[in-house]
Amino acid sequence: MRGGLAFKSADRLPGVVLVSAVLGCVAVAAVTLPFAMSSPFPTPHRGDWVIQAAIVPAKVADAVAPEYTPAETTIVKTATPTRSLTIAALPQPPRPAPVRMRHAIKHIAFAARWQRTGIPASDADSETTGTVRLAMAEEGTPIIVAPKLAPLRVPAEAVRIMPPEKKAEAPAPKKRDVNPMEAVDDYLWEVYERAPVKKDNTGDFTWKDIAAAKRMHMSLKEYVIRGMDPDFREQLYHAGHAMDAAGLHWSMLSAFRDDYRQSLAAGFKARVGNSLHGGSRAVGGYGHGRAIDINNIDGDDEVVWHWMDAHGAHFGIRRPMPGIDPAHIQSGGNWHEIAQAMRGERTRTAEAKKPATEASARPRHRRTM
């Protein structure tokens, strides 16, 4: 009997477990199903939910608009509006501070300049352009906008052209000092050129002075005239003007001669280096010659020679060899003192001939009481 009851109890045990499991599942479903049905999050398969985005428009601030305006997304259920839910809402940026007084003064001045000239804002004023436009619009002032100019097309050749180098300004030429011997040298050169062909009983020797000047890399005038001593040139200047006043057309056959030129001379002559025309041993070479040969371009040379015999001593000039070398004249006696005295007289005469200055020419008025 007890064995039969034990077998029946063992047969009932699986049925009880099965019934308990079913009841547990039902209880769990009864508890969790309401929570699942009340979820605030939408699911794709439910068509009664509509997602719409409401964008808040940007508002113009006092002077400058905010850099961005956040969007607010709102989920609205068409069937039950009370269950609408906001998913995300970005924080609003702080409102910009109002424009300060000094900025307002600057904007008003800029607006006045813009209205008067029509010049648009530069790069530096680009930040205040919006403020100026807003201020002008509030004041009722018409806004003048300058038209945009078309870009200038520059040829490629013009781009390659480089600006010329700036040249340094040349210094002003210095005022040339007046050479007191310039008038003397010009006169003696004119006398030398009165007879362009130089010849005597030995023949034409015009080429000899030219060759000697070329050898010293000088002009002919510089060689034959300035090779003589300045005091001797002063003597010839005054004696020559005296002969011109007497109606004699005198000239020079030969003036300064260095050692090379002396070696080319023909006829009766001094040895090389011993000539008073400019010998290196006799007088010291260039710049120290004190002898020349003279003639008459009219053909009668003795007229000029005789005049020199009669009046040459007054100018410190003599003709030492009238029989052997009649054309040769040279300085003699105290010729340096004579030349300096004549130079002083010449310069004083030149100063007296200069026109009076405005100050010196102005008449003096006596002061009356």
C-alpha positions as CSV (number, residue, x, y, z in Angstrom):
1,M,0.0,0.0,0.0
2,R,2.7,2.4,1.0
3,G,4.6,1.4,-2.2
4,G,1.6,2.3,-4.4
5,L,1.3,5.8,-2.8
6,A,4.9,6.5,-3.3
7,F,4.7,5.7,-7.0
8,K,1.6,8.0,-7.4
9,S,3.4,10.9,-5.7
10,A,6.3,10.5,-8.0
11,D,4.0,10.7,-11.0
12,R,2.4,14.0,-9.8
13,L,5.8,15.8,-9.5
14,P,6.4,16.8,-13.2
15,G,2.9,18.2,-13.5
16,V,3.3,20.5,-10.6
17,V,6.6,21.8,-11.9
18,L,5.1,22.5,-15.3
19,V,2.1,24.3,-13.8
20,S,4.4,26.5,-11.6
21,A,6.6,27.5,-14.6
22,V,3.5,28.5,-16.6
23,L,2.2,30.6,-13.8
24,G,5.6,32.3,-13.2
25,C,5.8,33.3,-16.9
26,V,2.3,34.7,-16.8
27,A,3.2,36.7,-13.7
28,V,6.4,38.1,-15.3
29,A,4.6,39.1,-18.4
30,A,1.9,40.8,-16.4
31,V,4.5,42.9,-14.6
32,T,6.9,43.7,-17.5
33,L,4.3,44.3,-20.2
34,P,3.0,47.6,-18.8
35,F,6.6,49.0,-18.5
36,A,7.3,48.0,-22.1
37,M,4.2,49.6,-23.4
38,S,4.9,52.9,-21.5
39,S,8.5,53.4,-22.9
40,P,9.0,57.1,-23.9
41,F,11.3,56.2,-26.8
42,P,9.7,55.7,-30.2
43,T,10.3,52.6,-32.2
44,P,10.6,52.5,-36.0
45,H,7.6,50.3,-36.6
46,R,5.2,52.6,-34.8
47,G,3.6,55.0,-37.3
48,D,1.8,57.2,-34.9
49,W,5.0,59.1,-34.0
50,V,6.2,62.1,-36.0
51,I,9.6,63.7,-35.6
52,Q,9.8,67.4,-36.5
53,A,12.5,69.9,-36.1
54,A,11.7,73.4,-34.9
55,I,14.5,75.8,-35.7
56,V,14.6,79.0,-33.6
57,P,15.3,81.9,-35.9
58,A,18.3,84.1,-35.2
59,K,17.5,87.5,-33.7
60,V,19.6,90.6,-34.4
61,A,21.3,91.8,-31.3
62,D,22.0,95.4,-30.4
63,A,25.1,95.8,-32.5
64,V,26.4,92.4,-33.6
65,A,24.4,89.2,-34.4
66,P,25.4,86.0,-32.6
67,E,27.8,83.8,-34.5
68,Y,25.3,80.8,-34.5
69,T,21.7,80.0,-33.5
70,P,21.2,76.5,-32.0
71,A,18.4,74.3,-33.3
72,E,15.8,72.8,-30.9
73,T,14.4,69.4,-32.0
74,T,11.0,68.5,-30.7
75,I,9.2,65.1,-31.1
76,V,5.5,65.4,-31.3
77,K,2.9,62.6,-31.3
78,T,0.1,63.5,-33.5
79,A,-2.4,61.3,-31.8
80,T,-1.6,62.4,-28.3
81,P,0.0,65.8,-28.2
82,T,0.4,65.6,-24.4
83,R,3.1,63.0,-24.9
84,S,5.4,65.3,-27.0
85,L,9.0,65.1,-25.8
86,T,12.0,67.4,-26.4
87,I,15.1,65.2,-27.2
88,A,17.9,67.8,-27.3
89,A,18.1,71.5,-26.6
90,L,21.5,73.3,-26.9
91,P,22.2,76.1,-24.5
92,Q,21.7,79.6,-25.8
93,P,24.9,81.7,-26.1
94,P,25.0,84.9,-23.9
95,R,23.8,88.1,-25.6
96,P,26.6,90.4,-26.7
97,A,27.3,93.5,-24.7
98,P,26.0,96.8,-26.1
99,V,28.3,99.0,-28.1
100,R,30.4,101.3,-25.9
101,M,30.2,105.1,-26.3
102,R,33.7,105.4,-28.0
103,H,32.7,102.8,-30.6
104,A,29.4,104.5,-31.3
105,I,31.3,107.8,-31.9
106,K,33.6,106.0,-34.3
107,H,30.7,104.4,-36.1
108,I,28.9,107.8,-36.5
109,A,32.1,109.4,-37.9
110,F,32.6,106.5,-40.2
111,A,29.0,106.7,-41.4
112,A,29.4,110.5,-42.1
113,R,32.5,109.9,-44.1
114,W,30.8,107.1,-46.1
115,Q,27.8,109.3,-46.9
116,R,30.0,112.2,-47.9
117,T,32.6,110.4,-50.1
118,G,31.0,107.2,-51.0
119,I,34.1,105.3,-50.0
120,P,33.3,101.7,-48.8
121,A,34.8,100.3,-45.7
122,S,38.4,99.2,-45.7
123,D,39.8,96.0,-44.3
124,A,40.2,97.7,-40.9
125,D,36.6,98.9,-40.9
126,S,35.1,95.6,-42.1
127,E,34.2,94.6,-38.5
128,T,32.1,97.7,-38.0
129,T,30.4,97.7,-41.4
130,G,27.3,95.9,-40.0
131,T,27.0,98.3,-37.1
132,V,27.3,101.4,-39.3
133,R,24.7,100.1,-41.8
134,L,22.4,99.4,-38.8
135,A,22.9,102.8,-37.3
136,M,22.3,104.5,-40.6
137,A,19.2,102.5,-41.3
138,E,17.8,103.5,-37.9
139,E,18.6,107.2,-38.5
140,G,16.9,107.0,-41.9
141,T,20.1,108.0,-43.7
142,P,20.4,106.6,-47.2
143,I,23.3,104.1,-47.5
144,I,25.6,104.8,-50.4
145,V,27.4,101.8,-51.7
146,A,30.3,102.4,-54.1
147,P,30.1,100.3,-57.2
148,K,32.7,97.5,-57.5
149,L,35.3,98.2,-60.1
150,A,36.4,95.6,-62.6
151,P,39.8,94.2,-61.9
152,L,42.5,96.0,-63.9
153,R,44.2,93.8,-66.5
154,V,47.9,94.4,-66.5
155,P,49.8,93.2,-69.6
156,A,52.5,90.6,-68.9
157,E,55.1,93.0,-70.4
158,A,54.3,95.7,-67.9
159,V,54.7,93.2,-65.0
160,R,58.2,92.3,-66.3
161,I,59.3,95.9,-66.5
162,M,61.5,96.9,-63.6
163,P,61.5,100.4,-62.3
164,P,64.6,102.4,-63.3
165,E,67.3,102.6,-60.8
166,K,67.4,105.8,-59.0
167,K,70.6,107.5,-59.9
168,A,72.4,109.6,-57.4
169,E,72.3,113.2,-58.1
170,A,75.5,114.5,-59.5
171,P,77.2,117.1,-57.3
172,A,77.0,120.6,-58.4
173,P,80.1,121.6,-60.3
174,K,82.5,123.6,-58.3
175,K,83.0,127.1,-59.5
176,R,86.2,127.2,-61.4
177,D,88.8,129.5,-60.0
178,V,89.8,132.3,-62.4
179,N,93.3,131.8,-63.6
180,P,95.1,135.2,-63.8
181,M,97.2,133.8,-66.6
182,E,94.3,132.7,-68.7
183,A,94.0,135.9,-70.6
184,V,97.8,135.9,-71.2
185,D,97.8,132.3,-72.5
186,D,94.9,133.0,-74.8
187,Y,96.6,136.0,-76.4
188,L,99.9,134.2,-76.9
189,W,98.1,131.2,-78.5
190,E,96.3,133.6,-80.9
191,V,99.7,135.1,-81.8
192,Y,101.2,131.6,-82.4
193,E,98.4,130.7,-84.7
194,R,98.8,133.8,-86.8
195,A,101.4,131.8,-88.8
196,P,100.0,128.3,-88.9
197,V,102.9,127.1,-91.1
198,K,106.3,127.3,-89.4
199,K,109.2,127.5,-91.7
200,D,112.5,129.3,-92.3
201,N,115.6,128.9,-94.5
202,T,115.9,125.3,-93.3
203,G,112.4,124.4,-94.5
204,D,109.0,123.6,-93.1
205,F,109.1,122.3,-89.5
206,T,105.5,122.7,-88.5
207,W,105.3,119.0,-87.7
208,K,108.0,119.1,-85.0
209,D,105.9,121.0,-82.4
210,I,103.0,118.7,-83.1
211,A,105.1,115.6,-82.7
212,A,106.6,116.8,-79.4
213,A,103.2,117.7,-77.9
214,K,101.8,114.3,-78.9
215,R,104.8,112.6,-77.3
216,M,104.0,114.3,-74.0
217,H,100.2,113.6,-74.3
218,M,99.4,117.3,-74.4
219,S,97.5,119.7,-76.7
220,L,99.6,121.9,-78.9
221,K,98.6,125.0,-77.0
222,E,99.4,123.4,-73.6
223,Y,102.8,122.4,-74.9
224,V,104.1,125.4,-76.7
225,I,102.5,128.2,-74.6
226,R,102.2,126.8,-71.0
227,G,105.7,125.2,-71.2
228,M,107.1,128.7,-70.9
229,D,107.7,130.4,-67.5
230,P,104.7,132.5,-66.2
231,D,106.9,135.6,-65.8
232,F,108.2,135.3,-69.3
233,R,104.7,134.9,-70.7
234,E,103.7,138.1,-68.8
235,Q,106.6,139.9,-70.5
236,L,105.6,138.7,-74.0
237,Y,102.0,139.6,-73.3
238,H,102.8,143.3,-72.7
239,A,105.5,143.5,-75.4
240,G,103.2,141.8,-77.9
241,H,100.4,144.3,-77.2
242,A,102.8,147.1,-77.7
243,M,103.9,145.7,-81.1
244,D,100.2,145.3,-82.0
245,A,99.6,148.9,-81.1
246,A,102.6,149.9,-83.4
247,G,101.0,148.1,-86.3
248,L,103.3,145.1,-86.4
249,H,101.8,141.6,-87.1
250,W,104.2,139.5,-85.3
251,S,104.1,135.7,-84.6
252,M,106.1,132.9,-83.2
253,L,108.2,130.5,-85.2
254,S,109.0,128.4,-82.1
255,A,108.0,128.7,-78.5
256,F,108.7,126.1,-75.8
257,R,111.0,123.2,-76.7
258,D,111.9,120.3,-74.5
259,D,115.0,118.2,-75.0
260,Y,113.2,115.9,-77.5
261,R,112.0,118.9,-79.5
262,Q,115.5,120.4,-79.3
263,S,116.9,117.3,-80.8
264,L,114.6,117.8,-83.9
265,A,115.8,121.4,-84.4
266,A,118.0,122.2,-87.4
267,G,120.6,124.9,-88.1
268,F,122.3,126.9,-85.4
269,K,121.1,125.6,-82.0
270,A,122.2,124.8,-78.5
271,R,123.0,121.3,-77.4
272,V,120.2,119.1,-76.0
273,G,119.4,120.1,-72.5
274,N,121.2,123.5,-72.7
275,S,118.5,125.5,-74.6
276,L,116.8,128.4,-72.9
277,H,113.6,127.3,-74.8
278,G,113.1,124.7,-72.1
279,G,116.3,122.6,-71.8
280,S,116.3,120.4,-68.7
281,R,119.8,121.4,-67.6
282,A,119.6,125.1,-68.6
283,V,116.2,126.1,-67.1
284,G,114.6,122.9,-65.7
285,G,112.3,121.7,-68.5
286,Y,108.5,122.1,-68.9
287,G,107.1,125.2,-67.4
288,H,110.4,127.1,-67.2
289,G,111.1,128.1,-70.9
290,R,112.2,131.7,-71.3
291,A,113.1,132.1,-75.0
292,I,111.2,132.1,-78.3
293,D,111.8,132.8,-82.0
294,I,109.7,135.5,-83.5
295,N,108.9,136.7,-87.1
296,N,106.6,139.0,-89.1
297,I,103.6,137.4,-90.9
298,D,103.8,140.3,-93.4
299,G,107.2,139.0,-94.6
300,D,109.6,141.6,-93.3
301,D,111.0,140.0,-90.2
302,E,113.6,142.7,-89.6
303,V,111.0,145.2,-88.8
304,V,109.9,143.1,-85.8
305,W,113.5,142.4,-84.7
306,H,114.5,146.1,-84.8
307,W,111.5,147.1,-82.8
308,M,112.5,144.5,-80.2
309,D,116.0,145.9,-80.1
310,A,114.7,149.4,-79.5
311,H,111.9,148.6,-76.9
312,G,112.6,145.2,-75.5
313,A,114.5,146.3,-72.5
314,H,111.4,148.1,-71.2
315,F,109.7,144.7,-70.9
316,G,112.8,142.8,-69.7
317,I,113.4,141.2,-73.2
318,R,116.5,141.3,-75.3
319,R,117.9,139.8,-78.6
320,P,121.3,138.4,-77.7
321,M,122.4,137.0,-81.1
322,P,121.2,139.4,-83.8
323,G,123.8,138.2,-86.4
324,I,123.8,134.4,-85.8
325,D,120.2,133.8,-84.6
326,P,118.2,137.0,-85.3
327,A,114.8,135.5,-84.5
328,H,115.8,134.4,-81.0
329,I,114.7,136.6,-78.1
330,Q,114.9,135.8,-74.3
331,S,114.4,137.3,-70.9
332,G,117.2,139.3,-69.3
333,G,118.2,141.5,-66.4
334,N,115.8,141.7,-63.5
335,W,113.0,140.2,-65.6
336,H,111.1,138.6,-62.6
337,E,110.6,141.9,-60.9
338,I,109.6,143.5,-64.2
339,A,107.1,140.8,-64.9
340,Q,105.5,141.0,-61.4
341,A,105.1,144.7,-61.7
342,M,103.4,144.4,-65.0
343,R,101.1,141.6,-63.7
344,G,100.1,143.8,-60.8
345,E,99.2,146.6,-63.2
346,R,97.2,144.3,-65.4
347,T,95.1,142.9,-62.6
348,R,94.4,146.3,-61.2
349,T,93.2,147.4,-64.6
350,A,91.1,144.3,-65.0
351,E,89.4,145.0,-61.6
352,A,88.7,148.6,-62.5
353,K,87.0,147.5,-65.7
354,K,84.6,145.1,-63.9
355,P,81.0,146.4,-63.7
356,A,80.1,147.9,-60.3
357,T,77.8,145.7,-58.2
358,E,74.3,146.7,-57.3
359,A,75.3,147.6,-53.8
360,S,78.2,149.8,-54.8
361,A,76.3,151.4,-57.7
362,R,73.4,152.4,-55.5
363,P,73.6,156.1,-54.7
364,R,74.0,157.1,-51.1
365,H,71.5,159.5,-49.6
366,R,72.5,161.8,-46.9
367,R,70.6,161.6,-43.7
368,T,68.7,164.9,-43.1
369,M,67.8,166.1,-39.7
